[in-house]
């Protein structure tokens, strides 16, 4: 996917410009060297948590990897354009590489932002051992279509169309489609930097 290639290139360019080796990036982020190589070479995109950890090590906002322009004023995302934009595909973990979420950014043109807003298409994930995510910040999810299941710490939440949840993302969590059917959500992620 073209957008994924841009993100992988941006990460590698930032890392190299800051003279951070792959090994140092792995140590400071808590990720495996191999996982970072896969991200930078555009072979794999895991959940957002590794990207947030990489952004922390590089001293940049998560949005830096997703930015297209540097609009300082308000940014309007028109509904008719969102469905035609290239989504960012993320896999459920670095081992199985099953792409189950496609993120359509609603704010990629806004520079200096602290929140990331996405329309997210979620595909069912059968027979998958979910890898939970943890990162600093907060997340808000509103279910637009279908049903989702959220594992949050030791709890499980089932949400249907019109339901929402707001949580601290430092607690181990995983979001996936419920009832083996696709779902669509609005997700807003805040990451302090």
ChimeraX commands (.cxc) that place a marker at each C-alpha (Angstrom):
marker #1 position 0.00,0.00,0.00 radius 0.5
marker #1 position 1.39,3.38,-0.97 radius 0.5
marker #1 position 0.60,5.06,2.37 radius 0.5
marker #1 position 2.32,2.27,4.31 radius 0.5
marker #1 position 5.44,2.73,2.18 radius 0.5
marker #1 position 5.52,6.43,3.01 radius 0.5
marker #1 position 5.24,5.67,6.73 radius 0.5
marker #1 position 8.00,3.04,6.65 radius 0.5
marker #1 position 10.26,5.42,4.76 radius 0.5
marker #1 position 9.54,8.26,7.19 radius 0.5
marker #1 position 10.40,6.09,10.19 radius 0.5
marker #1 position 13.67,4.92,8.66 radius 0.5
marker #1 position 14.60,8.49,7.60 radius 0.5
marker #1 position 13.88,9.90,11.08 radius 0.5
marker #1 position 15.83,7.09,12.76 radius 0.5
marker #1 position 18.83,7.51,10.47 radius 0.5
marker #1 position 18.80,11.32,10.74 radius 0.5
marker #1 position 18.99,10.97,14.53 radius 0.5
marker #1 position 21.80,8.39,14.23 radius 0.5
marker #1 position 19.80,5.74,16.08 radius 0.5
marker #1 position 20.72,2.17,15.21 radius 0.5
marker #1 position 18.12,-0.56,14.81 radius 0.5
marker #1 position 19.43,-2.16,17.98 radius 0.5
marker #1 position 19.13,1.07,19.95 radius 0.5
marker #1 position 15.62,1.65,18.58 radius 0.5
marker #1 position 14.65,-1.86,19.66 radius 0.5
marker #1 position 16.11,-1.44,23.13 radius 0.5
marker #1 position 14.51,1.95,23.74 radius 0.5
marker #1 position 11.12,1.02,22.28 radius 0.5
marker #1 position 10.83,-2.50,23.66 radius 0.5
marker #1 position 10.28,-3.86,20.13 radius 0.5
marker #1 position 12.25,-6.57,18.35 radius 0.5
marker #1 position 14.87,-5.53,15.79 radius 0.5
marker #1 position 13.16,-7.79,13.25 radius 0.5
marker #1 position 9.80,-6.09,13.83 radius 0.5
marker #1 position 11.35,-2.65,13.25 radius 0.5
marker #1 position 13.02,-3.91,10.06 radius 0.5
marker #1 position 9.65,-5.21,8.80 radius 0.5
marker #1 position 7.99,-1.86,9.55 radius 0.5
marker #1 position 10.74,0.17,7.88 radius 0.5
marker #1 position 10.81,-2.10,4.82 radius 0.5
marker #1 position 7.02,-1.82,4.48 radius 0.5
marker #1 position 6.52,-5.57,4.82 radius 0.5
marker #1 position 4.40,-5.38,7.95 radius 0.5
marker #1 position 2.27,-2.93,9.84 radius 0.5
marker #1 position 1.35,-3.98,13.35 radius 0.5
marker #1 position -1.13,-2.19,15.59 radius 0.5
marker #1 position -0.66,1.48,16.42 radius 0.5
marker #1 position 1.12,0.71,19.72 radius 0.5
marker #1 position 4.51,-0.04,18.11 radius 0.5
marker #1 position 4.23,3.12,16.01 radius 0.5
marker #1 position 3.56,5.13,19.16 radius 0.5
marker #1 position 6.61,3.57,20.85 radius 0.5
marker #1 position 8.75,4.38,17.80 radius 0.5
marker #1 position 7.47,7.97,17.77 radius 0.5
marker #1 position 8.46,8.29,21.45 radius 0.5
marker #1 position 12.02,7.10,20.78 radius 0.5
marker #1 position 12.34,9.48,17.83 radius 0.5
marker #1 position 10.86,12.39,19.81 radius 0.5
marker #1 position 8.04,13.06,17.34 radius 0.5
marker #1 position 4.25,12.92,17.41 radius 0.5
marker #1 position 2.53,9.82,16.05 radius 0.5
marker #1 position 0.94,12.11,13.48 radius 0.5
marker #1 position 4.36,12.93,12.05 radius 0.5
marker #1 position 4.33,9.55,10.29 radius 0.5
marker #1 position 0.82,10.17,8.90 radius 0.5
marker #1 position 1.09,13.87,7.93 radius 0.5
marker #1 position 0.61,14.80,4.30 radius 0.5
marker #1 position 0.62,18.57,4.62 radius 0.5
marker #1 position 1.22,21.28,7.18 radius 0.5
marker #1 position -2.19,22.94,7.53 radius 0.5
marker #1 position -2.21,25.18,10.59 radius 0.5
marker #1 position -5.91,26.07,10.50 radius 0.5
marker #1 position -8.92,23.78,10.65 radius 0.5
marker #1 position -8.97,20.70,8.44 radius 0.5
marker #1 position -12.22,19.49,6.91 radius 0.5
marker #1 position -12.62,15.84,5.88 radius 0.5
marker #1 position -15.49,15.48,3.40 radius 0.5
marker #1 position -17.45,12.25,3.62 radius 0.5
marker #1 position -17.42,11.59,-0.11 radius 0.5
marker #1 position -13.61,11.76,-0.11 radius 0.5
marker #1 position -12.98,9.53,2.91 radius 0.5
marker #1 position -14.12,6.32,1.21 radius 0.5
marker #1 position -11.79,6.99,-1.73 radius 0.5
marker #1 position -8.67,7.75,0.33 radius 0.5
marker #1 position -6.02,5.07,0.66 radius 0.5
marker #1 position -6.33,3.44,4.04 radius 0.5
marker #1 position -3.46,2.38,6.23 radius 0.5
marker #1 position -3.56,-1.39,6.76 radius 0.5
marker #1 position -2.43,-2.76,10.11 radius 0.5
marker #1 position -1.87,-6.38,11.03 radius 0.5
marker #1 position -2.91,-8.05,14.24 radius 0.5
marker #1 position 0.67,-8.93,15.17 radius 0.5
marker #1 position 4.12,-9.26,13.66 radius 0.5
marker #1 position 3.98,-13.05,13.33 radius 0.5
marker #1 position 0.74,-13.84,11.49 radius 0.5
marker #1 position 0.51,-10.62,9.46 radius 0.5
marker #1 position -3.28,-10.90,9.03 radius 0.5
marker #1 position -4.47,-7.43,8.02 radius 0.5
marker #1 position -7.69,-6.93,9.88 radius 0.5
marker #1 position -7.94,-3.14,10.28 radius 0.5
marker #1 position -7.84,-0.39,7.69 radius 0.5
marker #1 position -7.48,3.14,9.05 radius 0.5
marker #1 position -8.70,6.17,7.08 radius 0.5
marker #1 position -7.21,9.27,8.68 radius 0.5
marker #1 position -9.57,12.19,9.20 radius 0.5
marker #1 position -6.82,14.58,10.30 radius 0.5
marker #1 position -3.66,13.82,8.34 radius 0.5
marker #1 position -3.50,17.33,6.88 radius 0.5
marker #1 position -3.51,19.03,10.31 radius 0.5
marker #1 position -0.03,19.82,11.53 radius 0.5
marker #1 position 0.86,19.94,15.22 radius 0.5
marker #1 position -2.10,17.82,16.28 radius 0.5
marker #1 position -2.22,15.85,19.53 radius 0.5
marker #1 position -5.12,13.59,18.54 radius 0.5
marker #1 position -5.43,11.13,15.67 radius 0.5
marker #1 position -8.93,10.55,14.33 radius 0.5
marker #1 position -9.74,7.64,12.04 radius 0.5
marker #1 position -12.59,5.83,10.36 radius 0.5
marker #1 position -11.59,2.21,10.85 radius 0.5
marker #1 position -12.85,-0.79,8.91 radius 0.5
marker #1 position -12.44,-3.98,10.95 radius 0.5
marker #1 position -12.49,-7.42,9.36 radius 0.5
marker #1 position -13.30,-10.54,11.39 radius 0.5
marker #1 position -10.31,-12.40,12.81 radius 0.5
marker #1 position -11.00,-16.10,13.20 radius 0.5
marker #1 position -8.70,-18.39,15.16 radius 0.5
marker #1 position -6.27,-15.63,16.06 radius 0.5
marker #1 position -4.31,-15.25,19.27 radius 0.5
marker #1 position -4.70,-11.53,19.88 radius 0.5
marker #1 position -1.62,-9.58,20.85 radius 0.5
marker #1 position -2.68,-6.91,23.32 radius 0.5
marker #1 position -1.49,-3.34,22.88 radius 0.5
marker #1 position -0.32,-0.85,25.49 radius 0.5
marker #1 position 0.86,2.72,25.01 radius 0.5
marker #1 position 0.59,6.07,26.72 radius 0.5
marker #1 position -2.52,8.08,26.08 radius 0.5
marker #1 position -6.24,7.64,25.71 radius 0.5
marker #1 position -8.60,6.22,23.09 radius 0.5
marker #1 position -12.22,6.88,22.20 radius 0.5
marker #1 position -14.21,4.51,19.98 radius 0.5
marker #1 position -17.70,5.01,18.55 radius 0.5
marker #1 position -19.26,2.07,16.68 radius 0.5
marker #1 position -20.74,3.19,13.35 radius 0.5
marker #1 position -21.66,-0.24,11.96 radius 0.5
marker #1 position -21.61,-3.80,13.24 radius 0.5
marker #1 position -20.39,-5.14,16.56 radius 0.5
marker #1 position -16.96,-5.01,18.16 radius 0.5
marker #1 position -15.35,-6.66,21.11 radius 0.5
marker #1 position -12.75,-4.92,23.24 radius 0.5
marker #1 position -10.49,-6.81,25.59 radius 0.5
marker #1 position -9.37,-4.29,28.21 radius 0.5
marker #1 position -7.22,-5.60,31.02 radius 0.5
marker #1 position -9.15,-8.57,32.38 radius 0.5
marker #1 position -12.51,-7.28,31.13 radius 0.5
marker #1 position -14.30,-7.80,27.83 radius 0.5
marker #1 position -16.70,-5.20,26.42 radius 0.5
marker #1 position -19.20,-5.86,23.62 radius 0.5
marker #1 position -20.31,-2.78,21.71 radius 0.5
marker #1 position -22.92,-2.45,18.97 radius 0.5
marker #1 position -23.90,0.29,16.56 radius 0.5
marker #1 position -24.23,3.59,18.44 radius 0.5
marker #1 position -22.20,2.44,21.46 radius 0.5
marker #1 position -18.94,4.09,22.51 radius 0.5
marker #1 position -16.08,3.57,24.92 radius 0.5
marker #1 position -13.32,5.83,26.26 radius 0.5
marker #1 position -10.31,4.29,27.99 radius 0.5
marker #1 position -6.72,4.76,29.10 radius 0.5
marker #1 position -4.57,2.99,26.54 radius 0.5
marker #1 position -1.78,2.23,29.03 radius 0.5
marker #1 position -3.97,-0.74,30.07 radius 0.5
marker #1 position -3.44,-3.77,27.81 radius 0.5
marker #1 position -6.21,-3.80,25.20 radius 0.5
marker #1 position -7.30,-5.24,21.87 radius 0.5
marker #1 position -10.14,-4.19,19.54 radius 0.5
marker #1 position -11.63,-6.63,17.04 radius 0.5
marker #1 position -14.85,-7.36,15.18 radius 0.5
marker #1 position -17.53,-9.24,17.07 radius 0.5
marker #1 position -19.92,-11.90,15.77 radius 0.5
marker #1 position -17.53,-12.80,12.90 radius 0.5
marker #1 position -18.86,-9.86,10.85 radius 0.5
marker #1 position -17.09,-6.71,9.61 radius 0.5
marker #1 position -17.51,-3.50,11.59 radius 0.5
marker #1 position -16.78,0.19,11.14 radius 0.5
marker #1 position -15.76,2.51,13.97 radius 0.5
marker #1 position -14.70,6.08,14.58 radius 0.5
marker #1 position -11.53,6.01,16.65 radius 0.5
marker #1 position -9.77,8.94,18.27 radius 0.5
marker #1 position -6.33,8.39,19.81 radius 0.5
marker #1 position -4.58,10.89,22.06 radius 0.5
marker #1 position -0.89,10.38,22.71 radius 0.5
marker #1 position 1.04,12.84,24.86 radius 0.5
marker #1 position 4.53,13.70,23.73 radius 0.5
marker link #1:1,2 radius 0.2
marker link #1:2,3 radius 0.2
marker link #1:3,4 radius 0.2
marker link #1:4,5 radius 0.2
marker link #1:5,6 radius 0.2
marker link #1:6,7 radius 0.2
marker link #1:7,8 radius 0.2
marker link #1:8,9 radius 0.2
marker link #1:9,10 radius 0.2
marker link #1:10,11 radius 0.2
marker link #1:11,12 radius 0.2
marker link #1:12,13 radius 0.2
marker link #1:13,14 radius 0.2
marker link #1:14,15 radius 0.2
marker link #1:15,16 radius 0.2
marker link #1:16,17 radius 0.2
marker link #1:17,18 radius 0.2
marker link #1:18,19 radius 0.2
marker link #1:19,20 radius 0.2
marker link #1:20,21 radius 0.2
marker link #1:21,22 radius 0.2
marker link #1:22,23 radius 0.2
marker link #1:23,24 radius 0.2
marker link #1:24,25 radius 0.2
marker link #1:25,26 radius 0.2
marker link #1:26,27 radius 0.2
marker link #1:27,28 radius 0.2
marker link #1:28,29 radius 0.2
marker link #1:29,30 radius 0.2
marker link #1:30,31 radius 0.2
marker link #1:31,32 radius 0.2
marker link #1:32,33 radius 0.2
marker link #1:33,34 radius 0.2
marker link #1:34,35 radius 0.2
marker link #1:35,36 radius 0.2
marker link #1:36,37 radius 0.2
marker link #1:37,38 radius 0.2
marker link #1:38,39 radius 0.2
marker link #1:39,40 radius 0.2
marker link #1:40,41 radius 0.2
marker link #1:41,42 radius 0.2
marker link #1:42,43 radius 0.2
marker link #1:43,44 radius 0.2
marker link #1:44,45 radius 0.2
marker link #1:45,46 radius 0.2
marker link #1:46,47 radius 0.2
marker link #1:47,48 radius 0.2
marker link #1:48,49 radius 0.2
marker link #1:49,50 radius 0.2
marker link #1:50,51 radius 0.2
marker link #1:51,52 radius 0.2
marker link #1:52,53 radius 0.2
marker link #1:53,54 radius 0.2
marker link #1:54,55 radius 0.2
marker link #1:55,56 radius 0.2
marker link #1:56,57 radius 0.2
marker link #1:57,58 radius 0.2
marker link #1:58,59 radius 0.2
marker link #1:59,60 radius 0.2
marker link #1:60,61 radius 0.2
marker link #1:61,62 radius 0.2
marker link #1:62,63 radius 0.2
marker link #1:63,64 radius 0.2
marker link #1:64,65 radius 0.2
marker link #1:65,66 radius 0.2
marker link #1:66,67 radius 0.2
marker link #1:67,68 radius 0.2
marker link #1:68,69 radius 0.2
marker link #1:69,70 radius 0.2
marker link #1:70,71 radius 0.2
marker link #1:71,72 radius 0.2
marker link #1:72,73 radius 0.2
marker link #1:73,74 radius 0.2
marker link #1:74,75 radius 0.2
marker link #1:75,76 radius 0.2
marker link #1:76,77 radius 0.2
marker link #1:77,78 radius 0.2
marker link #1:78,79 radius 0.2
marker link #1:79,80 radius 0.2
marker link #1:80,81 radius 0.2
marker link #1:81,82 radius 0.2
marker link #1:82,83 radius 0.2
marker link #1:83,84 radius 0.2
marker link #1:84,85 radius 0.2
marker link #1:85,86 radius 0.2
marker link #1:86,87 radius 0.2
marker link #1:87,88 radius 0.2
marker link #1:88,89 radius 0.2
marker link #1:89,90 radius 0.2
marker link #1:90,91 radius 0.2
marker link #1:91,92 radius 0.2
marker link #1:92,93 radius 0.2
marker link #1:93,94 radius 0.2
marker link #1:94,95 radius 0.2
marker link #1:95,96 radius 0.2
marker link #1:96,97 radius 0.2
marker link #1:97,98 radius 0.2
marker link #1:98,99 radius 0.2
marker link #1:99,100 radius 0.2
marker link #1:100,101 radius 0.2
marker link #1:101,102 radius 0.2
marker link #1:102,103 radius 0.2
marker link #1:103,104 radius 0.2
marker link #1:104,105 radius 0.2
marker link #1:105,106 radius 0.2
marker link #1:106,107 radius 0.2
marker link #1:107,108 radius 0.2
marker link #1:108,109 radius 0.2
marker link #1:109,110 radius 0.2
marker link #1:110,111 radius 0.2
marker link #1:111,112 radius 0.2
marker link #1:112,113 radius 0.2
marker link #1:113,114 radius 0.2
marker link #1:114,115 radius 0.2
marker link #1:115,116 radius 0.2
marker link #1:116,117 radius 0.2
marker link #1:117,118 radius 0.2
marker link #1:118,119 radius 0.2
marker link #1:119,120 radius 0.2
marker link #1:120,121 radius 0.2
marker link #1:121,122 radius 0.2
marker link #1:122,123 radius 0.2
marker link #1:123,124 radius 0.2
marker link #1:124,125 radius 0.2
marker link #1:125,126 radius 0.2
marker link #1:126,127 radius 0.2
marker link #1:127,128 radius 0.2
marker link #1:128,129 radius 0.2
marker link #1:129,130 radius 0.2
marker link #1:130,131 radius 0.2
marker link #1:131,132 radius 0.2
marker link #1:132,133 radius 0.2
marker link #1:133,134 radius 0.2
marker link #1:134,135 radius 0.2
marker link #1:135,136 radius 0.2
marker link #1:136,137 radius 0.2
marker link #1:137,138 radius 0.2
marker link #1:138,139 radius 0.2
marker link #1:139,140 radius 0.2
marker link #1:140,141 radius 0.2
marker link #1:141,142 radius 0.2
marker link #1:142,143 radius 0.2
marker link #1:143,144 radius 0.2
marker link #1:144,145 radius 0.2
marker link #1:145,146 radius 0.2
marker link #1:146,147 radius 0.2
marker link #1:147,148 radius 0.2
marker link #1:148,149 radius 0.2
marker link #1:149,150 radius 0.2
marker link #1:150,151 radius 0.2
marker link #1:151,152 radius 0.2
marker link #1:152,153 radius 0.2
marker link #1:153,154 radius 0.2
marker link #1:154,155 radius 0.2
marker link #1:155,156 radius 0.2
marker link #1:156,157 radius 0.2
marker link #1:157,158 radius 0.2
marker link #1:158,159 radius 0.2
marker link #1:159,160 radius 0.2
marker link #1:160,161 radius 0.2
marker link #1:161,162 radius 0.2
marker link #1:162,163 radius 0.2
marker link #1:163,164 radius 0.2
marker link #1:164,165 radius 0.2
marker link #1:165,166 radius 0.2
marker link #1:166,167 radius 0.2
marker link #1:167,168 radius 0.2
marker link #1:168,169 radius 0.2
marker link #1:169,170 radius 0.2
marker link #1:170,171 radius 0.2
marker link #1:171,172 radius 0.2
marker link #1:172,173 radius 0.2
marker link #1:173,174 radius 0.2
marker link #1:174,175 radius 0.2
marker link #1:175,176 radius 0.2
marker link #1:176,177 radius 0.2
marker link #1:177,178 radius 0.2
marker link #1:178,179 radius 0.2
marker link #1:179,180 radius 0.2
marker link #1:180,181 radius 0.2
marker link #1:181,182 radius 0.2
marker link #1:182,183 radius 0.2
marker link #1:183,184 radius 0.2
marker link #1:184,185 radius 0.2
marker link #1:185,186 radius 0.2
marker link #1:186,187 radius 0.2
marker link #1:187,188 radius 0.2
marker link #1:188,189 radius 0.2
marker link #1:189,190 radius 0.2
marker link #1:190,191 radius 0.2
marker link #1:191,192 radius 0.2
marker link #1:192,193 radius 0.2
view
